[in-house]
């Protein structure tokens, strides 16, 4: 999609954490296509981040790639301050960085807990803190939860709990940020065709079905739409919550799971 000077985000600046691939990359591309200048945060995928910036620039967009590990709040602060320095303001935070985890109760270690909650929960909290410090009235914050936060999946306790905490964070921060005219919401994606899904999708199946039912068949049985989402479809939800079209929506988590049941 080509950059749009008069799009919904014309004149606005967005920071997208975890923006080098998957859903985050699709969100960055969507916001840029609708006119935003976008700072793309990445932890290790510099080549992918640089390629995305080049593609957006070739399409008329404004973007830059900045390395930041959201596990370190100081790196997140530096990412946001650099974005503000480069583009002059901050209007949108799309927090897309995250890591997966599957593990049985007896196998979970304190290190596992710290790693998952540090990235998926603490990382998002401090991204909000640092972003909100630069936002004016009309600011939009969109965090990332998961359908796992509200359904039982074998061996998924750490990941699901970390994402459930994000939904509580959004609900409670809405009152505080609302006094400043800033909205905060979350997207809870279902299965999406990303590298992470390719590596972990089978884990969402019941253990007794993993050997007897191909993943594609399982999806057709348990999803109203019978397929994985494309990242661009999920990105549309982030763009909605980041736009003025969602000006009266805050403290909520939008499930985008293709009717998963």
Helices and strands as residue ranges (DSSP letters): E 13-17, H 22-33, E 37-42, H 46-58, E 62-67, H 73-87, E 92-95, G 105-107, H 110-117, I 118-122, H 123-132, E 140-144, G 147-150, H 157-178, E 183-189, H 195-200, G 201-204, G 207-209, H 215-222, H 231-242, G 244-246, E 253-256
